[in-house]
Amino acid sequence: METTPSASYSLTLRVKLSSRSGTLGEVTTAIGRAGGDIGAIDIVSVSQDWIVRDISVNARSSEHGERIVHAVRDIDGIEVIHVSDRVFLMHIGGKIEVTSKAPLKTRDDLSMAYTPGVARVCEAIHRDPEKAFTLTIKKNTVAIVTDGTAVLGLGDIGPAAAMPVMEGKAMLFKEFAGVDAFPICLSTKDPDEIVRTVKNIATAFGGINLEDISAPRCFEIEDRLKEELDIPVFHDDQHGTAVVVLAALINALKIVGKKMDEVKVVVNGVGAAGVACSKIIMAAGVKNIVGCDQNGALYRGRNEHMNWVKDWYARNSNPNNERGTVHEVIKGADVFMGLSVPGVISTDDLQKMAEKPIVFAMANPTPEIMPEEAEPYVAVMATGRSDYPNQINNVLCFPGIFRGALGCRASRINEEMKVAASHAIAGIITDAELHPEYIIPSVFDKRVAEVVARAVEEAAYETGVARRDRVSSEISA
């Protein structure tokens, strides 16, 4: 089934139309018949005989966009002057920049911001390294670290190709939580070298956000950095996804009237996100969870296509030791969570699930099953996409988590802080507001980061990882 047109495949067609009556209608009709979604029509220039217009159109895919353009070109009297991909236009020159917080307009400004005045500030930090948190950008700056081996649904595309995603991540940090973040894209896949590099640059940062590093290396890298650094280290692909998934599950179960400790959950995809999601819902009370990879269910005694992470998973899940493909073990499941690849399950599989099934199909950009297909058979549906209801998006989590962790100067982000974030996100939606298409708040809900930050900060104080006194204020040098 084809997806809904979206801004992720957005074109602007600059067309020259005859000034005769009805020409614009022919163009819009052709675009509509080709399945395009027109967003805006603007006049660029006008003469006695013709009009040049920019027409913004959302498509379903790159190929669909090309079909729309051909449909317009086939109209007599229409000239397509130029076609722009609006996504690429947004990325020209990159999406982020560094700006100064203080003016440099006079000699006094220069002497205070740089030499000679800056020397006294350097000496103060040399005497007391903790002053770096108050006298530099450290207190509000996060490094977004990747090696480009597990980028979105694209896989191992390398650090340079990963840059646009990391820039986007930095935009989200700033927009939703006021946190300054910067991409650090490393040209190595060696865990030892990644750990060593991050440790060497950590001086300038108040936190480390690991991003798009493939499993199982990501587990080792995160564990080592958490032990060897005294600032928060957070692998967002694991824990950000897990936090939002738990929030969504809390509210979805309210809608269907089921309890955490009573449901059967099938998780397809036991990479970084799948394992973290499984761990957090287990901690929340789920007892019957069956994980599947491309070779089927993980169970105690399975030896084929295993690694140390899958071994742990097999030992700590699947209480009935179910075997078989995802199509077999999904029978009787109350919840399906997909963190894998497109098209893994079908409507036949949904009909094997328990009454009022919940489906979180989170593969990006194309989910394990499209919402249009699943709708007749599920009680609650969520995806990772922004063009459908219930988007399970990490942006609901990581800005607020880091805002809270940085605010109390936490040494780490622990499990209690993550669970607190999940309940904070879920609690944004009241019982009166709960609806099958509204189990998690919008990513543009300005309350989310603030509420999450407060909950995370409180959990940090309660668990003893906060290093800033609750009532103290920043002390000047």
VEXDREN-2710 file (C-alpha; in Angstrom, 1 decimal):
% VEXDREN-2710
k/r/px/py/pz
1/MET/0.0/0.0/0.0
2/GLU/1.3/3.5/-0.9
3/THR/2.0/5.9/1.9
4/THR/0.5/9.4/2.3
5/PRO/2.4/12.3/0.6
6/SER/4.5/14.2/3.1
7/ALA/7.0/17.1/3.4
8/SER/9.9/14.6/3.5
9/TYR/9.4/14.3/-0.3
10/SER/8.5/17.9/-1.1
11/LEU/9.1/19.6/-4.4
12/THR/8.6/23.2/-5.7
13/LEU/7.8/23.3/-9.4
14/ARG/8.4/26.6/-11.1
15/VAL/6.1/26.6/-14.0
16/LYS/5.3/29.1/-16.8
17/LEU/1.6/29.1/-17.6
18/SER/-0.3/30.7/-20.4
19/SER/-2.4/33.6/-19.1
20/ARG/-5.5/32.0/-20.7
21/SER/-8.3/31.1/-18.3
22/GLY/-8.2/27.6/-16.8
23/THR/-4.5/26.9/-17.2
24/LEU/-3.8/26.8/-13.5
25/GLY/-6.7/24.5/-13.0
26/GLU/-5.2/22.0/-15.5
27/VAL/-2.0/22.0/-13.6
28/THR/-3.6/21.4/-10.2
29/THR/-5.8/18.7/-11.7
30/ALA/-2.9/16.9/-13.2
31/ILE/-1.0/17.0/-9.9
32/GLY/-4.0/15.7/-8.0
33/ARG/-4.6/12.9/-10.5
34/ALA/-0.9/11.9/-10.1
35/GLY/-1.5/11.7/-6.3
36/GLY/0.4/14.8/-5.3
37/ASP/-0.6/17.0/-2.3
38/ILE/-0.4/20.7/-3.2
39/GLY/0.8/22.9/-0.3
40/ALA/1.1/26.4/-1.7
41/ILE/0.9/28.3/-5.0
42/ASP/2.8/31.6/-5.3
43/ILE/3.1/34.0/-8.2
44/VAL/6.8/34.7/-9.2
45/SER/6.2/37.1/-12.1
46/VAL/3.5/38.2/-14.5
47/SER/3.4/39.4/-18.1
48/GLN/0.5/40.0/-20.6
49/ASP/0.8/36.5/-22.0
50/TRP/2.1/34.3/-19.2
51/ILE/2.4/33.9/-15.4
52/VAL/5.3/32.2/-13.6
53/ARG/4.2/30.4/-10.5
54/ASP/5.9/28.3/-7.8
55/ILE/3.8/25.3/-6.8
56/SER/4.8/23.3/-3.7
57/VAL/3.8/19.7/-3.8
58/ASN/4.2/16.8/-1.3
59/ALA/4.9/13.4/-2.8
60/ARG/5.1/9.8/-1.4
61/SER/8.6/9.1/-2.7
62/SER/11.3/10.4/-5.0
63/GLU/9.9/8.2/-7.8
64/HIS/6.4/9.6/-7.1
65/GLY/7.7/13.1/-7.3
66/GLU/9.2/12.4/-10.8
67/ARG/5.8/11.1/-11.9
68/ILE/4.1/14.3/-10.7
69/VAL/6.6/16.4/-12.6
70/HIS/6.1/14.4/-15.8
71/ALA/2.3/14.8/-15.4
72/VAL/2.7/18.6/-15.4
73/ARG/5.2/18.6/-18.3
74/ASP/2.7/16.7/-20.4
75/ILE/0.2/19.6/-20.3
76/ASP/0.1/21.7/-23.5
77/GLY/1.1/25.3/-23.0
78/ILE/2.9/24.6/-19.7
79/GLU/6.6/25.0/-19.3
80/VAL/8.3/23.5/-16.2
81/ILE/11.2/25.9/-15.7
82/HIS/12.8/24.3/-12.7
83/VAL/12.1/21.7/-10.0
84/SER/13.6/22.1/-6.5
85/ASP/13.7/19.5/-3.8
86/ARG/12.7/21.4/-0.7
87/VAL/14.5/19.0/1.6
88/PHE/17.8/19.5/-0.2
89/LEU/17.3/23.3/-0.2
90/MET/17.0/23.2/3.6
91/HIS/20.3/21.4/3.9
92/ILE/22.4/23.7/1.7
93/GLY/25.3/25.0/3.7
94/GLY/24.2/22.8/6.7
95/LYS/21.4/23.5/9.2
96/ILE/23.3/24.8/12.2
97/GLU/25.9/27.5/13.1
98/VAL/27.9/28.9/16.0
99/THR/27.0/32.4/17.1
100/SER/28.5/34.6/19.8
101/LYS/26.6/35.3/23.0
102/ALA/28.5/38.5/23.8
103/PRO/29.2/41.5/21.5
104/LEU/32.6/42.3/20.1
105/LYS/32.1/45.9/19.1
106/THR/34.7/47.8/21.1
107/ARG/38.3/47.4/22.4
108/ASP/36.8/46.8/25.9
109/ASP/34.7/43.9/24.5
110/LEU/37.7/42.3/22.9
111/SER/39.9/42.7/25.9
112/MET/37.4/41.0/28.2
113/ALA/36.3/38.3/25.8
114/TYR/39.8/37.5/24.7
115/THR/43.3/38.7/25.6
116/PRO/44.3/39.9/28.1
117/GLY/41.1/39.6/30.3
118/VAL/40.5/35.9/29.4
119/ALA/43.7/34.9/31.1
120/ARG/42.3/35.5/34.6
121/VAL/39.3/33.3/33.8
122/CYS/41.7/30.5/32.5
123/GLU/43.7/30.8/35.8
124/ALA/40.5/30.5/37.8
125/ILE/39.5/27.2/36.0
126/HIS/43.1/26.0/36.4
127/ARG/42.8/26.5/40.2
128/ASP/39.3/24.9/40.4
129/PRO/38.4/22.8/37.3
130/GLU/34.8/22.7/38.5
131/LYS/34.5/26.4/37.4
132/ALA/34.5/25.1/33.8
133/PHE/30.8/24.5/34.4
134/THR/30.1/28.1/35.2
135/LEU/32.7/30.0/33.1
136/THR/32.5/28.1/29.8
137/ILE/29.9/26.5/27.5
138/LYS/30.4/23.1/29.2
139/LYS/27.4/23.4/31.5
140/ASN/25.0/23.5/28.5
141/THR/26.8/21.7/25.7
142/VAL/26.4/18.1/24.4
143/ALA/28.5/16.2/21.9
144/ILE/26.5/14.2/19.4
145/VAL/28.9/11.3/18.7
146/THR/28.5/8.9/15.8
147/ASP/30.5/6.6/13.5
148/GLY/27.7/6.5/10.9
149/THR/27.2/2.7/11.1
150/ALA/23.5/2.6/11.9
151/VAL/21.9/5.8/10.5
152/LEU/18.1/5.9/10.6
153/GLY/16.9/3.1/8.2
154/LEU/19.9/3.6/6.0
155/GLY/22.5/1.4/7.8
156/ASP/26.3/1.8/7.6
157/ILE/26.6/4.9/5.4
158/GLY/29.7/6.4/7.1
159/PRO/30.4/9.5/9.2
160/ALA/30.2/12.1/6.4
161/ALA/26.8/10.9/5.2
162/ALA/25.6/10.8/8.8
163/MET/26.3/14.6/9.3
164/PRO/22.8/15.8/8.2
165/VAL/21.2/13.6/10.8
166/MET/23.5/14.8/13.5
167/GLU/22.9/18.4/12.5
168/GLY/19.2/17.8/12.7
169/LYS/19.7/16.3/16.2
170/ALA/21.5/19.5/17.3
171/MET/18.6/21.6/16.0
172/LEU/16.2/19.5/18.2
173/PHE/18.4/20.0/21.3
174/LYS/18.4/23.7/20.8
175/GLU/14.8/24.2/19.7
176/PHE/13.1/22.0/22.4
177/ALA/15.4/22.4/25.4
178/GLY/17.8/25.3/24.8
179/VAL/20.8/22.9/24.9
180/ASP/23.7/23.6/22.6
181/ALA/24.8/20.4/20.8
182/PHE/27.4/19.8/18.1
183/PRO/28.0/16.8/15.7
184/ILE/31.1/14.8/16.3
185/CYS/31.3/12.3/13.4
186/LEU/34.2/9.8/13.8
187/SER/36.0/8.1/10.9
188/THR/36.5/4.9/12.8
189/LYS/34.5/1.8/13.7
190/ASP/36.9/0.6/16.4
191/PRO/35.2/0.7/19.8
192/ASP/38.6/1.3/21.6
193/GLU/39.3/4.3/19.3
194/ILE/35.8/5.7/19.7
195/VAL/36.0/5.5/23.5
196/ARG/39.5/7.0/23.5
197/THR/38.4/9.9/21.2
198/VAL/35.3/10.7/23.2
199/LYS/37.2/10.7/26.5
200/ASN/39.8/13.0/25.0
201/ILE/37.2/15.6/23.8
202/ALA/34.9/15.3/26.8
203/THR/36.5/18.2/28.6
204/ALA/34.5/20.7/26.5
205/PHE/31.1/19.0/27.0
206/GLY/28.6/18.6/29.8
207/GLY/27.1/15.4/28.3
208/ILE/27.6/12.9/25.5
209/ASN/24.8/11.7/23.2
210/LEU/25.8/8.6/21.3
211/GLU/23.9/8.3/18.0
212/ASP/23.5/5.8/15.2
213/ILE/26.3/3.4/16.3
214/SER/25.5/-0.2/15.3
215/ALA/24.9/-3.1/17.7
216/PRO/26.4/-4.8/19.5
217/ARG/29.4/-2.4/19.6
218/CYS/27.1/0.4/20.8
219/PHE/26.5/-1.5/24.1
220/GLU/30.2/-1.8/24.8
221/ILE/31.0/1.8/23.9
222/GLU/28.2/3.2/26.1
223/ASP/29.1/1.0/29.1
224/ARG/32.7/1.9/29.0
225/LEU/32.1/5.6/28.6
226/LYS/29.6/5.6/31.4
227/GLU/32.2/4.1/33.7
228/GLU/35.2/6.2/32.5
229/LEU/33.6/9.7/32.3
230/ASP/32.0/11.8/35.0
231/ILE/29.4/13.4/32.8
232/PRO/26.1/11.9/31.4
233/VAL/26.5/9.4/28.5
234/PHE/23.2/8.5/26.8
235/HIS/22.8/6.3/23.7
236/ASP/19.6/7.8/22.3
237/ASP/18.9/5.0/19.8
238/GLN/18.6/2.7/22.8
239/HIS/17.3/4.7/25.7
240/GLY/15.5/7.6/24.0
241/THR/13.4/5.1/22.0
242/ALA/12.8/3.0/25.1
243/VAL/11.6/6.0/27.2
244/VAL/9.1/7.1/24.6
245/VAL/7.9/3.5/24.0
246/LEU/7.2/3.0/27.7
247/ALA/5.3/6.3/27.8
248/ALA/3.2/5.2/24.8
249/LEU/2.6/1.7/26.2
250/ILE/1.5/3.1/29.6
251/ASN/-1.3/5.1/27.9
252/ALA/-2.1/2.5/25.2
253/LEU/-2.8/-0.1/27.9
254/LYS/-5.2/2.3/29.6
255/ILE/-7.2/2.5/26.4
256/VAL/-7.5/-1.3/26.0
257/GLY/-7.9/-2.0/29.7
258/LYS/-4.9/-4.3/30.1
259/LYS/-2.1/-4.5/32.6
260/MET/1.6/-4.6/32.2
261/ASP/2.1/-7.8/34.0
262/GLU/-0.7/-9.6/32.0
263/VAL/0.2/-8.8/28.4
264/LYS/2.3/-10.7/25.9
265/VAL/4.7/-8.5/23.9
266/VAL/6.5/-9.5/20.7
267/VAL/9.5/-7.4/19.8
268/ASN/10.8/-7.7/16.3
269/GLY/14.4/-6.5/16.1
270/VAL/16.8/-7.0/18.9
271/GLY/19.4/-4.4/18.1
272/ALA/20.2/-1.4/20.2
273/ALA/16.6/0.0/20.4
274/GLY/14.9/-3.4/20.6
275/VAL/17.0/-4.5/23.6
276/ALA/16.6/-1.2/25.4
277/CYS/12.8/-1.1/24.8
278/SER/12.6/-4.7/26.1
279/LYS/14.5/-3.9/29.2
280/ILE/12.5/-0.8/30.2
281/ILE/9.1/-2.5/29.7
282/MET/10.4/-5.5/31.7
283/ALA/11.3/-3.1/34.5
284/ALA/7.8/-1.6/34.2
285/GLY/6.2/-5.0/34.8
286/VAL/6.0/-6.9/31.5
287/LYS/6.7/-10.6/32.2
288/ASN/5.9/-12.3/28.8
289/ILE/8.1/-10.8/26.1
290/VAL/9.3/-12.6/23.1
291/GLY/12.1/-11.1/21.0
292/CYS/12.6/-12.0/17.3
293/ASP/15.4/-11.4/14.8
294/GLN/15.5/-12.3/11.2
295/ASN/16.0/-15.9/12.2
296/GLY/13.0/-16.1/14.4
297/ALA/12.4/-16.1/18.2
298/LEU/15.2/-15.9/20.7
299/TYR/14.9/-18.7/23.2
300/ARG/17.0/-20.5/25.8
301/GLY/19.2/-23.0/24.0
302/ARG/19.3/-21.3/20.6
303/ASN/22.8/-21.4/19.2
304/GLU/22.5/-20.1/15.7
305/HIS/23.1/-16.4/14.8
306/MET/23.7/-15.4/18.5
307/ASN/25.9/-12.9/20.2
308/TRP/26.4/-11.9/23.9
309/VAL/23.5/-9.4/23.8
310/LYS/21.1/-12.0/22.2
311/ASP/22.3/-14.6/24.8
312/TRP/21.3/-12.2/27.6
313/TYR/18.0/-11.6/25.9
314/ALA/17.2/-15.3/25.5
315/ARG/18.0/-16.0/29.2
316/ASN/15.8/-13.1/30.4
317/SER/12.7/-13.3/28.2
318/ASN/10.4/-15.7/26.5
319/PRO/9.2/-17.5/29.7
320/ASN/7.4/-20.2/27.6
321/ASN/10.5/-20.7/25.4
322/GLU/8.4/-20.2/22.2
323/ARG/10.1/-21.0/18.9
324/GLY/9.4/-20.1/15.3
325/THR/9.2/-17.1/13.1
326/VAL/7.6/-13.8/14.1
327/HIS/4.5/-14.9/12.2
328/GLU/4.2/-17.9/14.6
329/VAL/5.0/-16.3/17.9
330/ILE/2.8/-13.3/17.3
331/LYS/-0.2/-15.5/17.9
332/GLY/-2.0/-14.4/21.0
333/ALA/0.2/-11.3/21.5
334/ASP/-1.3/-8.2/23.0
335/VAL/1.4/-5.9/21.8
336/PHE/3.7/-5.9/18.8
337/MET/6.8/-3.7/18.8
338/GLY/8.7/-3.4/15.6
339/LEU/12.2/-2.0/15.6
340/SER/13.4/-3.7/12.5
341/VAL/12.7/-3.3/8.8
342/PRO/9.7/-2.5/6.5
343/GLY/6.9/-5.0/5.8
344/VAL/7.8/-7.6/8.4
345/ILE/4.2/-8.4/9.3
346/SER/0.9/-8.4/7.5
347/THR/-2.8/-8.1/8.2
348/ASP/-2.9/-11.9/8.6
349/ASP/-0.5/-11.6/11.5
350/LEU/-2.6/-8.9/13.2
351/GLN/-5.6/-11.1/13.0
352/LYS/-3.7/-13.8/15.0
353/MET/-3.1/-11.4/17.9
354/ALA/-5.2/-11.1/21.0
355/GLU/-8.3/-9.0/21.3
356/LYS/-7.7/-5.2/21.1
357/PRO/-4.1/-5.5/19.8
358/ILE/-1.6/-2.7/20.2
359/VAL/1.0/-2.2/17.3
360/PHE/4.0/0.0/17.5
361/ALA/5.6/-0.3/14.1
362/MET/8.7/1.9/14.4
363/ALA/10.9/1.1/11.5
364/ASN/11.9/4.3/9.7
365/PRO/11.1/5.6/7.2
366/THR/8.8/2.7/6.3
367/PRO/7.2/0.8/9.2
368/GLU/6.8/-2.9/9.6
369/ILE/3.2/-2.5/8.5
370/MET/1.5/0.7/7.2
371/PRO/-1.2/2.3/9.4
372/GLU/-3.6/2.2/6.5
373/GLU/-3.3/-1.6/6.3
374/ALA/-3.4/-2.1/10.1
375/GLU/-6.3/0.2/11.0
376/PRO/-9.2/-2.3/10.7
377/TYR/-7.4/-4.8/12.9
378/VAL/-5.8/-2.8/15.8
379/ALA/-7.0/-0.9/18.8
380/VAL/-4.0/1.4/19.0
381/MET/-1.4/2.1/16.3
382/ALA/1.9/4.0/16.6
383/THR/4.8/4.5/14.2
384/GLY/8.0/6.5/14.1
385/ARG/6.7/8.8/11.4
386/SER/5.6/12.4/11.8
387/ASP/2.8/12.1/9.2
388/TYR/0.7/9.7/11.2
389/PRO/-0.8/9.9/14.7
390/ASN/1.1/8.7/17.7
391/GLN/4.7/9.3/16.5
392/ILE/7.1/7.6/18.8
393/ASN/9.9/10.1/18.4
394/ASN/13.0/10.4/20.6
395/VAL/12.6/14.2/20.5
396/LEU/10.0/13.8/23.2
397/CYS/12.7/12.4/25.4
398/PHE/16.3/13.4/24.9
399/PRO/16.1/17.2/25.0
400/GLY/14.3/17.1/28.4
401/ILE/16.5/14.4/29.8
402/PHE/19.7/16.3/29.0
403/ARG/18.1/19.5/30.2
404/GLY/17.4/17.9/33.5
405/ALA/20.8/16.2/33.8
406/LEU/22.7/19.3/32.9
407/GLY/20.6/21.4/35.2
408/CYS/21.5/19.4/38.3
409/ARG/25.0/18.6/36.9
410/ALA/24.3/14.8/37.1
411/SER/27.2/12.5/36.8
412/ARG/25.2/10.0/34.8
413/ILE/21.7/9.2/33.5
414/ASN/20.4/6.2/35.4
415/GLU/17.4/3.9/35.0
416/GLU/15.4/5.8/37.6
417/MET/15.8/9.0/35.6
418/LYS/14.7/7.3/32.4
419/VAL/11.6/5.8/34.0
420/ALA/10.8/9.2/35.5
421/ALA/11.0/10.6/32.0
422/SER/8.6/8.0/30.6
423/HIS/5.9/8.7/33.3
424/ALA/6.4/12.4/32.8
425/ILE/5.7/12.1/29.0
426/ALA/2.7/9.8/29.6
427/GLY/1.3/12.1/32.2
428/ILE/1.1/15.0/29.8
429/ILE/-2.1/13.4/28.5
430/THR/-4.9/13.3/31.0
431/ASP/-7.3/10.3/31.2
432/ALA/-10.0/12.6/29.7
433/GLU/-7.8/13.3/26.7
434/LEU/-6.7/9.8/26.0
435/HIS/-7.6/8.5/22.6
436/PRO/-6.4/5.7/20.3
437/GLU/-4.8/8.4/18.1
438/TYR/-3.5/10.4/21.1
439/ILE/-1.4/8.3/23.5
440/ILE/1.7/10.5/23.4
441/PRO/2.0/14.2/23.1
442/SER/3.0/16.0/20.0
443/VAL/6.7/16.7/19.5
444/PHE/5.8/20.3/19.3
445/ASP/4.1/20.3/22.7
446/LYS/6.2/22.9/24.6
447/ARG/5.3/21.3/27.9
448/VAL/7.2/18.1/27.3
449/ALA/10.8/19.1/27.7
450/GLU/10.1/21.1/30.7
451/VAL/8.1/18.4/32.5
452/VAL/10.7/15.7/31.5
453/ALA/13.5/17.9/32.8
454/ARG/11.8/18.4/36.1
455/ALA/11.1/14.7/36.6
456/VAL/14.7/13.7/35.5
457/GLU/16.3/16.3/37.8
458/GLU/14.2/15.1/40.8
459/ALA/15.1/11.5/40.1
460/ALA/18.8/12.5/39.9
461/TYR/18.6/14.1/43.3
462/GLU/16.7/11.2/44.8
463/THR/19.3/8.7/43.5
464/GLY/22.3/10.7/44.5
465/VAL/23.8/11.4/41.0
466/ALA/23.1/15.1/41.1
467/ARG/26.2/17.1/42.0
468/ARG/24.7/20.6/42.2
469/ASP/23.1/21.6/45.4
470/ARG/19.3/22.1/45.0
471/VAL/19.3/25.6/46.5
472/SER/22.6/26.9/45.3
473/SER/23.1/29.4/42.5
474/GLU/25.9/29.8/40.1
475/ILE/28.9/31.1/42.0
476/SER/31.0/33.7/40.2
477/ALA/34.7/33.3/39.9
END
